[in-house]
Amino acid sequence: MAEKMQEHVYIIPLRDVKRSPRWKRSNTAMKDIRKFLGKHMKSEDVKLDKSINELVWERGSQKPPSKIRIRAMKFDDGQVQAELAEE
């Protein structure tokens, strides 16, 4: 694995997910998380941890959380790995 260059903790708002149809909300939330991290970390290659997926889908496809706190690490090869930020 390449060496870590940057590490940031982001609170990603997912309130725009409410504009999508009820049955698509968790899918849209996952896409929005990838898009947010790609934009802020300046990378196309974003890998999300399994714990993020479990938190978003915890209450089903119709009720994702309104915001999520994520720790993102960018490596020198341009890959971004994200996991849930622990308190």
SULPE-V653063 format. One record per residue. N is the residue number from 1. RES is the residue in one letter. SS is DSSP state (H for helix, E for strand, L for the rest). D_LAST is the distance of its C-alpha to the last C-alpha in whole Angstrom. Layout:
# SULPE-V653063
{{N:RES:SS:D_LAST} {N:RES:SS:D_LAST}}
This chain:
# SULPE-V653063
{{1:M:L:26} {2:A:L:26} {3:E:L:25} {4:K:E:21} {5:M:E:22} {6:Q:E:19} {7:E:E:16} {8:H:E:14} {9:V:E:11} {10:Y:E:13} {11:I:E:12} {12:I:E:16} {13:P:E:18} {14:L:L:20} {15:R:H:22} {16:D:H:25} {17:V:H:25} {18:K:H:26} {19:R:H:30} {20:S:L:30} {21:P:L:32} {22:R:H:30} {23:W:H:31} {24:K:H:29} {25:R:H:26} {26:S:H:24} {27:N:H:26} {28:T:H:26} {29:A:H:22} {30:M:H:22} {31:K:H:24} {32:D:H:23} {33:I:H:20} {34:R:H:22} {35:K:H:24} {36:F:H:21} {37:L:H:20} {38:G:H:24} {39:K:H:25} {40:H:H:22} {41:M:H:22} {42:K:L:26} {43:S:L:26} {44:E:L:28} {45:D:L:26} {46:V:E:23} {47:K:E:21} {48:L:E:19} {49:D:L:17} {50:K:H:18} {51:S:H:15} {52:I:H:15} {53:N:H:18} {54:E:H:18} {55:L:H:15} {56:V:H:18} {57:W:L:21} {58:E:L:19} {59:R:L:21} {60:G:L:24} {61:S:L:26} {62:Q:L:26} {63:K:L:23} {64:P:L:20} {65:P:L:17} {66:S:L:18} {67:K:E:15} {68:I:E:12} {69:R:E:10} {70:I:E:11} {71:R:E:11} {72:A:E:15} {73:M:E:17} {74:K:E:21} {75:F:E:23} {76:D:L:27} {77:D:L:28} {78:G:L:27} {79:Q:L:24} {80:V:E:21} {81:Q:E:18} {82:A:E:15} {83:E:E:13} {84:L:E:10} {85:A:L:7} {86:E:L:4} {87:E:L:0}}
